[in-house]
Amino acid sequence: MLFRDAPSRVSINEVSVRDGFQSEPQFVPTHEKIRLIDRLSLSGVARIEVTSFVSPKAIPNLRDAAEVMAGITRQPGVVYAALVPNDRGAERALAAKADEINLVMSIGESHNLANMRMTCAQSLAAFRAVMATVAGSGVKVNGVVATAFGCPFEGVQPLSRVLWAAEEYLALGMDGLALCDTTGMAFPRQVETYCRGVLQAFPKVPLTLHFHNTRGMGLANVLAALSVGVDSFDGSLGGIGGCPFAPGATGNVCTEDTVHMLEGCGVATGVDLDALLELARAMPALLGHEVPGQVARAGKSTDLHPCVATVAQ
């Protein structure tokens, strides 16, 4: 095992069809989203964040949220989640039979105002209404702590601020937590410290880490979180996505690159890497541009090639 406290198996959660597609210049057709989700459902990922039930005016690329949820073929054991901004979004997610909903608040007040157009206090009030809407439905709720490792407008957020948000979420009755490096400001030593602090404070609460690769530290940060016991990670096929309210932000940590690294380190993911690579290699044609993922271009480290004889000088 790479690290003494690292789990031997982790869950991989796919966010490209929500976090990635929402920021694309062109609308990805509904049938293509459904086709991709159905193939991802067979790849071994634990959870797919399918869409977001937000106003079509706010995010036109996800205006087909209900149609996508209705059109997918659900596989046993796969969790189909949706992001919602308010109680109206929660009602739509319930009607679409989402298994889980994600609620997001940036702990950097400035970023929350830019991203959600609300103060943190207003976000928490909206979450209270959402929790009332989903009460008794059986749908689980995850509280996402955005800008957990740094706000592009305010700088590094202290661990105490992360713990405050977690306490607020759990007091509202949320089931799980996610720490999100929304703007790619995290670095491994910080990730190790923050993850250890959250796991020690809330040892029985499921914890997921969501990293961006803005400054090239996404995979290093995955390893840092893994080293202290985190066993659930988000990834985006091809490494697409990124926060539109973060200056200079690039995509999320790449799912297939993450799986390739973890499996190489002896950490089981349950994911069919070859299936992911096939999907990742089709992303440029689907989106109309290249994507940041590395392994889809270079191949797996275990791939062998014919030896080319050197030319005598």
WOPE-V149002 format. One record per pair of residues at least 24 apart in sequence whose C-alpha atoms are under 7 Angstrom apart, sorted by sequence separation. I is the first residue (numbers start at 1). J is the second residue. D is the distance in Angstrom with one decimal. If there is no record, write none. Layout:
i j d
I J D
I J D
This chain:
i j d
208 232 4.7
209 233 5.0
210 234 5.0
207 232 6.7
208 233 5.4
209 234 6.3
70 96 6.6
143 169 6.0
69 96 6.0
184 211 6.8
184 212 4.8
176 205 5.7
177 206 6.2
178 207 5.5
179 208 6.5
180 209 6.1
181 210 6.1
183 212 6.7
184 213 5.8
50 80 6.3
52 82 5.2
53 83 6.4
54 84 6.4
66 96 6.1
176 206 4.9
177 207 5.0
178 208 4.5
179 209 5.1
180 210 4.6
181 211 5.0
182 212 6.5
184 214 4.8
187 217 6.6
191 221 6.4
195 225 6.2
14 45 6.8
18 49 6.1
47 78 5.5
48 79 6.3
49 80 6.1
50 81 5.9
51 82 5.1
52 83 4.5
53 84 5.2
54 85 6.4
143 174 6.4
148 179 5.8
152 183 6.9
176 207 6.2
177 208 6.4
178 209 5.6
179 210 6.1
180 211 6.1
181 212 6.0
183 214 6.9
184 215 6.2
13 45 5.8
17 49 7.0
18 50 5.7
46 78 5.3
47 79 4.5
48 80 5.2
49 81 4.6
50 82 5.7
51 83 6.5
52 84 5.8
142 174 5.9
148 180 5.7
149 181 5.7
178 210 7.0
188 220 6.2
192 224 5.2
196 228 6.0
12 45 5.3
13 46 5.6
14 47 6.2
15 48 6.1
17 50 5.8
18 51 4.6
46 79 6.4
47 80 6.0
48 81 6.1
49 82 5.5
141 174 5.2
142 175 5.8
143 176 6.2
144 177 5.9
145 178 6.0
146 179 6.4
147 180 6.0
148 181 5.9
188 221 4.8
191 224 6.1
192 225 5.5
12 46 5.7
13 47 4.6
14 48 4.8
15 49 5.0
17 51 6.6
18 52 6.6
27 61 5.2
30 64 6.6
34 68 5.9
38 72 6.1
41 75 6.2
141 175 5.4
142 176 4.6
143 177 4.9
144 178 4.6
145 179 5.0
146 180 4.8
147 181 5.5
187 221 6.3
191 225 6.1
219 253 6.9
11 46 5.7
13 48 5.8
14 49 6.3
37 72 6.9
38 73 5.9
54 89 6.2
140 175 6.1
141 176 6.7
142 177 5.5
143 178 6.2
144 179 6.1
145 180 5.8
146 181 6.6
147 182 5.0
150 185 5.7
159 194 6.0
163 198 6.7
214 249 5.4
218 253 5.4
53 89 5.0
144 180 6.8
146 182 5.8
147 183 6.7
149 185 6.3
150 186 6.9
188 224 5.3
192 228 6.5
214 250 4.9
257 293 6.7
22 59 6.5
34 71 6.3
41 78 6.7
149 186 5.3
213 250 6.6
214 251 6.6
257 294 6.6
30 68 6.3
34 72 5.4
107 145 6.6
213 251 6.1
257 295 5.7
22 61 5.2
53 92 6.7
100 139 5.3
101 140 6.5
102 141 5.9
103 142 6.3
104 143 6.3
105 144 6.4
106 145 6.0
107 146 6.2
108 147 6.3
212 251 5.9
213 252 5.7
219 258 6.5
254 293 5.8
21 61 6.8
22 62 6.2
53 93 6.6
86 126 5.7
90 130 6.2
99 139 5.5
100 140 4.8
101 141 5.1
102 142 4.9
103 143 5.1
104 144 4.7
105 145 5.8
106 146 4.2
107 147 6.1
111 151 6.6
212 252 4.0
213 253 5.2
86 127 6.7
99 140 6.8
100 141 5.7
101 142 6.4
102 143 6.1
103 144 5.8
104 145 6.4
105 146 5.7
106 147 5.4
107 148 6.6
211 252 6.1
212 253 4.9
87 129 5.8
91 133 6.9
102 144 6.7
104 146 6.5
111 153 6.9
211 253 5.7
238 280 5.2
87 130 4.4
90 133 6.9
108 151 5.5
110 153 6.4
237 280 5.9
86 130 5.9
128 172 6.4
238 283 7.0
87 133 6.3
108 154 6.7
240 291 6.3
239 291 6.6
240 292 6.9
238 291 5.5
239 292 5.4
238 292 6.0
239 293 5.3
238 293 4.6
183 243 6.6
182 243 6.3
183 246 5.7
183 249 5.9
152 246 6.5
115 245 6.2
114 245 6.6
20 236 6.9
23 241 6.3
15 234 6.6
6 226 5.3
11 231 6.2
12 232 6.1
13 233 6.0
14 234 5.9
15 235 6.0
16 236 4.4
20 240 5.1
21 241 6.9
6 227 4.8
10 231 4.5
11 232 4.6
12 233 5.2
13 234 4.6
14 235 5.2
15 236 5.1
16 237 5.6
20 241 3.7
5 227 5.8
6 228 6.1
7 229 5.8
9 231 6.9
10 232 5.5
11 233 6.3
12 234 5.9
13 235 6.1
14 236 5.6
19 241 5.6
20 242 7.0
5 228 5.5
6 229 4.8
12 235 7.0
3 227 5.4
5 229 5.5
7 231 6.2
16 240 6.5
16 241 6.9
44 270 5.5
45 271 5.8
44 271 4.2
43 271 5.7
44 272 6.1
43 272 5.3
43 275 6.1
43 276 6.8
12 269 6.6
9 267 5.4
10 268 6.4
11 269 5.9
8 267 5.1
9 268 4.5
10 269 5.2
8 268 6.2
9 269 5.8
2 265 6.3
1 266 6.4
